């Protein structure tokens, strides 16, 4: 079983030209063509926290949103959402509270593909770095709370500039963080802020930053993606 996973901080739909353009974001999502996509900054921060991507717009895409939202007009939780290809069963979905000094959270979904259960978690970690390691520890505790062995993929904006330090030290044996590349800022990427980490049940066949003219303009982050294969 082979699946493509992607993570994309869409910057509330605001591109490097200062324009908010949801259609442009959806076009980039189509370019990526992943089976599961973790989004960050997909909801407005104040008021009703409505989605910057109108839900009706997703009706014409290959994905539906995992039901992690706590507000009717939101797509996710603290701006985090999971888009799942429509032919993949969503067995469970939940919002996760993270220890934080600023509004932060994570979202999780248990999926069933070809009879196999797997877990995906999308997150946007602390910008300051003061609680980032506490946050990833909370996510890892959630991953351990699984009734049966559950291949897992963690995705999101880790806000970690270094390639092997900081929060990445929290991943011990049993986890792999493929070298994907720099994703921020989108016009001239200097830092690998956006990461995908997977449990060792997966084999990684490809890992890349998605570069296109549209992606470079649509947000201040570029999307990242991996193609993983689950052993039989």
Order of alpha helices (4+ residues) and beta strands (2+ residues): beta-alpha-beta-alpha-beta-beta-beta-beta-beta-alpha-beta-beta-beta-beta-alpha-beta
